[in-house]
Amino acid sequence: MREIFACFLIASVLAGCATRQPLMSTSTLTVVPDAQSLPAPVRNDLTAADRPALIGPLDLIQVDVFNVPELSREIQVDASGKIVMPLIGEIDARGRTAGELSKTIEAALRGRYVRRPEVTVNIKNSVSQVVTIDGQVVEPGLYPVTNQMTLLRAIASAKGLSEFARQEDVVILRTVEGRKMAGLYDMGSIRRGLYADPPIYANDVIVVGDSPQRRLFRDLVAVSPLLAAPLIAILQ
């Protein structure tokens, strides 16, 4: 009986394929005519848009002063975001890029200590550029943020959703210019291409599943399902 049912199912699928109408482009889907396979990306597609890497507390940096080996050294940023260098003293490194910090050190050295200082700063290990992933994921925790991190990739870093996770209840908490904001996303809609996979930045907090943050959206979601776009709000 099972074999007969399987044969009937296959025949039905083949018949449906034979009469299927050509795919048409819609507002959320663009069909490539006559394409036999997914095209390979070009070189620009393999790199993400630049997000500056900022120095933060407890990061490990390498400072090199050209032709002055006595000043070149590996330095760990302290908990307040500052470093201490010979001749210069204390410098606030928090929130600066490597290039910005190198220019600050050059300005402090120029004239008094080194005639034409050339300083290079490299971030060797960053512990401040992290995202917090909490809630119904397999491995909640802190994860490093890269240029290419998005919501789906962040969840994958946490080994994916747990057994009882609600993929339509994913909240991103973020502070923008001092305002606490939150976005509610439906991962199923993102996977289906209904809206873009949002980028993730350092200090974001991602909460999956039922949570106080999710309840803030309860009444709004009742009248505005997340089918075509995420829901963004400013938290009071």
C-alpha positions as CSV (number, residue, x, y, z in Angstrom):
1,M,0.0,0.0,0.0
2,R,2.9,2.4,0.9
3,E,4.6,1.7,-2.4
4,I,1.4,2.5,-4.4
5,F,0.9,5.7,-2.5
6,A,4.5,6.8,-3.2
7,C,4.1,6.1,-6.9
8,F,0.9,8.1,-6.9
9,L,2.6,11.0,-5.1
10,I,5.5,11.1,-7.6
11,A,3.1,11.0,-10.6
12,S,1.1,13.9,-9.1
13,V,4.3,16.0,-8.6
14,L,5.5,15.3,-12.1
15,A,2.1,16.2,-13.6
16,G,2.1,19.4,-11.6
17,C,5.6,20.3,-12.8
18,A,4.5,19.7,-16.4
19,T,1.7,22.2,-16.2
20,R,3.4,24.7,-13.9
21,Q,3.3,28.3,-15.1
22,P,6.6,30.2,-15.5
23,L,7.7,32.1,-12.4
24,M,6.9,35.8,-12.5
25,S,8.8,38.6,-10.7
26,T,7.0,40.2,-7.7
27,S,7.8,43.1,-5.4
28,T,9.9,40.8,-3.2
29,L,11.2,38.3,-5.8
30,T,13.0,38.9,-9.1
31,V,13.1,35.9,-11.4
32,V,16.2,35.5,-13.6
33,P,14.9,34.3,-17.0
34,D,16.4,31.1,-18.4
35,A,18.8,30.7,-15.5
36,Q,19.9,27.1,-15.0
37,S,21.8,27.6,-11.7
38,L,22.6,30.2,-9.1
39,P,25.3,32.5,-10.5
40,A,28.6,32.8,-8.8
41,P,29.3,36.1,-6.8
42,V,31.7,38.6,-8.2
43,R,34.7,39.9,-6.2
44,N,32.8,42.8,-4.6
45,D,30.1,40.4,-3.4
46,L,32.6,38.6,-1.3
47,T,33.4,41.5,1.0
48,A,31.0,43.3,3.4
49,A,30.6,47.0,3.7
50,D,33.3,48.5,5.9
51,R,32.4,48.9,9.6
52,P,35.2,50.6,11.6
53,A,36.8,48.4,14.3
54,L,36.8,50.4,17.5
55,I,39.2,50.0,20.4
56,G,37.5,49.2,23.7
57,P,38.3,48.2,27.3
58,L,40.6,45.2,27.7
59,D,41.4,45.0,24.0
60,L,45.0,44.0,23.2
61,I,46.8,46.4,20.8
62,Q,50.2,46.6,19.2
63,V,51.8,50.0,19.0
64,D,54.9,50.4,16.7
65,V,56.9,53.7,16.5
66,F,59.1,53.6,13.4
67,N,62.8,53.7,14.3
68,V,62.0,54.0,18.0
69,P,61.9,50.4,19.3
70,E,61.9,51.6,22.9
71,L,58.4,52.9,22.4
72,S,57.1,50.0,20.4
73,R,55.1,47.6,22.5
74,E,52.1,45.4,23.1
75,I,49.5,47.1,25.3
76,Q,46.3,46.0,26.9
77,V,43.7,48.7,27.2
78,D,42.6,49.1,30.8
79,A,39.0,48.7,32.0
80,S,38.4,52.5,31.6
81,G,39.5,52.4,28.0
82,K,42.9,54.1,28.5
83,I,46.5,53.1,27.7
84,V,49.8,54.4,29.2
85,M,52.9,55.0,27.0
86,P,56.4,56.2,28.0
87,L,57.0,59.9,27.5
88,I,53.4,60.5,26.7
89,G,51.6,59.1,29.7
90,E,47.9,58.3,29.7
91,I,45.8,58.3,26.5
92,D,42.1,57.6,26.1
93,A,41.9,54.9,23.4
94,R,38.2,53.9,23.9
95,G,36.0,54.4,20.8
96,R,38.9,55.2,18.5
97,T,39.9,53.3,15.4
98,A,43.5,52.0,15.1
99,G,44.2,54.9,12.6
100,E,42.8,57.5,14.9
101,L,44.8,56.3,17.9
102,S,48.0,56.2,15.8
103,K,47.5,59.9,14.9
104,T,46.8,60.8,18.5
105,I,50.1,59.2,19.6
106,E,52.0,60.9,16.7
107,A,50.7,64.3,17.8
108,A,51.7,63.6,21.4
109,L,55.2,62.6,20.3
110,R,55.8,65.2,17.6
111,G,58.3,68.0,18.4
112,R,59.1,67.3,22.0
113,Y,60.3,63.7,21.8
114,V,60.4,62.5,18.1
115,R,60.9,64.8,15.2
116,R,58.7,63.0,12.6
117,P,57.0,60.2,14.4
118,E,55.4,57.4,12.3
119,V,53.1,55.3,14.5
120,T,51.2,52.2,13.5
121,V,48.5,50.7,15.7
122,N,47.0,47.2,15.2
123,I,44.2,45.6,17.2
124,K,45.6,42.1,18.0
125,N,42.7,40.8,20.1
126,S,39.3,42.5,20.6
127,V,37.1,41.5,23.5
128,S,34.9,44.7,23.4
129,Q,33.4,44.2,20.0
130,V,30.8,41.6,21.0
131,V,27.1,40.9,20.7
132,T,25.1,39.3,23.5
133,I,22.8,36.5,22.3
134,D,20.2,35.4,24.9
135,G,17.0,33.4,25.2
136,Q,16.0,30.4,23.3
137,V,19.3,29.5,21.5
138,V,21.4,26.4,22.0
139,E,24.4,28.3,23.4
140,P,23.6,31.8,24.8
141,G,26.6,34.0,25.4
142,L,28.9,36.8,24.1
143,Y,30.1,36.4,20.5
144,P,32.6,38.5,18.6
145,V,31.2,40.9,15.9
146,T,32.7,40.8,12.4
147,N,32.1,43.0,9.4
148,Q,29.7,40.4,7.9
149,M,27.7,39.6,11.0
150,T,23.9,39.6,10.5
151,L,21.0,38.3,12.6
152,L,20.9,34.9,11.0
153,R,24.7,34.5,11.3
154,A,24.6,35.6,14.9
155,I,22.0,33.0,15.7
156,A,24.1,30.4,13.9
157,S,27.1,31.4,16.0
158,A,25.0,30.5,19.1
159,K,24.5,27.0,17.5
160,G,21.0,27.9,16.3
161,L,17.6,28.1,17.9
162,S,16.6,25.8,20.7
163,E,13.9,23.2,20.4
164,F,11.1,25.5,21.8
165,A,12.3,28.8,20.3
166,R,9.8,31.1,18.6
167,Q,11.5,32.2,15.4
168,E,8.9,35.0,14.9
169,D,9.9,36.5,18.3
170,V,13.4,37.7,17.9
171,V,14.3,41.1,19.4
172,I,17.4,43.2,18.8
173,L,18.1,45.8,21.5
174,R,20.4,48.6,20.5
175,T,21.4,52.1,21.8
176,V,21.5,54.8,19.2
177,E,22.7,58.3,20.2
178,G,21.7,57.6,23.8
179,R,18.2,56.3,22.9
180,K,17.4,52.6,23.6
181,M,15.8,51.1,20.6
182,A,14.4,47.6,19.8
183,G,13.6,45.8,16.6
184,L,11.3,42.8,16.4
185,Y,12.1,40.3,13.6
186,D,10.6,37.1,12.2
187,M,13.5,34.8,11.2
188,G,11.1,32.8,9.0
189,S,10.3,35.9,6.9
190,I,14.0,36.7,6.6
191,R,14.8,33.2,5.4
192,R,12.0,33.5,2.8
193,G,13.5,36.7,1.6
194,L,10.5,38.9,2.5
195,Y,12.9,41.4,4.1
196,A,16.6,41.9,4.6
197,D,18.7,40.1,7.1
198,P,19.6,43.0,9.5
199,P,23.3,43.7,10.3
200,I,24.5,43.2,13.8
201,Y,26.8,45.7,15.6
202,A,28.9,45.6,18.7
203,N,27.0,46.0,22.0
204,D,23.7,44.7,20.4
205,V,21.6,42.3,22.5
206,I,19.7,39.6,20.7
207,V,16.8,38.0,22.6
208,V,15.1,34.9,21.1
209,G,11.7,33.7,22.5
210,D,9.4,34.9,25.1
211,S,10.9,37.7,27.2
212,P,9.9,41.1,28.7
213,Q,11.3,42.8,25.6
214,R,8.9,40.6,23.5
215,R,5.9,41.6,25.6
216,L,6.5,45.2,24.7
217,F,5.5,44.4,21.2
218,R,2.5,42.2,22.0
219,D,-0.3,44.7,21.2
220,L,1.5,46.0,18.1
221,V,2.1,42.6,16.6
222,A,-1.5,41.6,17.1
223,V,-2.5,44.2,14.4
224,S,0.7,44.2,12.4
225,P,2.2,40.8,11.6
226,L,5.9,40.8,10.6
227,L,5.3,39.5,7.1
228,A,6.7,42.3,5.0
229,A,9.0,44.3,7.4
230,P,10.4,44.2,10.9
231,L,9.0,46.4,13.7
232,I,11.2,49.1,15.1
233,A,10.4,51.1,18.3
234,I,12.1,53.5,20.7
235,L,11.9,52.2,24.3
236,Q,10.8,54.7,26.9
